Amino acid sequence: MNDENGQTAPHPPRRARPQDVPGALVDPDEVDFGGLLPRLDHMVGRRVAFRTAVLRLEQPILSITFDDFPGSAEVPGARILEDHGARGTYYPASGLFGLTNNRWTVAGAEAVAALHRRGHEIGLHGHAHRPANRMHPRAFAADLAANRAALRRIVPGLVRENYAYPYGQCGLRQKRHVAGSVRTARSVQPGINAGRVDLDFIKAVEISARGLTEDNLDAWLDRAAAACGWLVLFTHDVAEAPSLYGTTPRVLSRIVGRAVERGFAVLPVAEALDRAGIA
Ligand SMILES: [Zn+2]
């Protein structure tokens, strides 16, 4: 739900601001990303690193992550990973549970609990699913805390969760808060994580028609293998006719299968960090 450069997508002015309607699931095309100041805040924020670490890997790693997340990210999404012996990371926005837009219906607490029981990682993605740079830092911190509290009620024992910025938008002060409260934060900035990485702006490539596809899959795996790096992917729905932000069961299966064939470890984000020796 972001543009490929991790910057705010251009958008026409709109009369309504759906994100202000309580209980409404905002269509990504309708999100108000604000004007110049939030954009600058994101651009500065993504360049300022509060925490870095050096990745040292003995084999390249692939992590598959699901944002928001639609019911199809569990069935068939999680099942596809499990068929390959792999597990993924899910970033639920707890305020969206059960809501429907014109693309999908968001899974609820039962899916979160079931995925955790089956070995998938549960991360954080904000409660209200608003761009971080569009929230006052105190409101952002409260929203993140609400997300964490909601998910810990569903999955007792969650600790040191990983986080993904809604729409990939950070903001300098929000990023600083994240640095003190989560294990890592995932962006939507495409690239391979290798060498010294910003733990609060992990690069990630979208699995979608405009991002990682069957056609460029091997090129991305080549880059990750050459750097002995960590390739993080993200997507939303997994359907025969996916949204602009999702993919098909066939492509997802192909990605996991090809990575395993090529000697990648396919791991949730937390396990990838463990493997890289990042606390
Ligand atoms: Zn999201």
Boltz pocket constraint, residues with backbone or C-beta under 6 A from the ligand:
constraints:
  - pocket:
      binder: B
      contacts: [[A, 1], [A, 67], [A, 68], [A, 93], [A, 125], [A, 129], [A, 165], [A, 166], [A, 167]]
      max_distance: 6.0
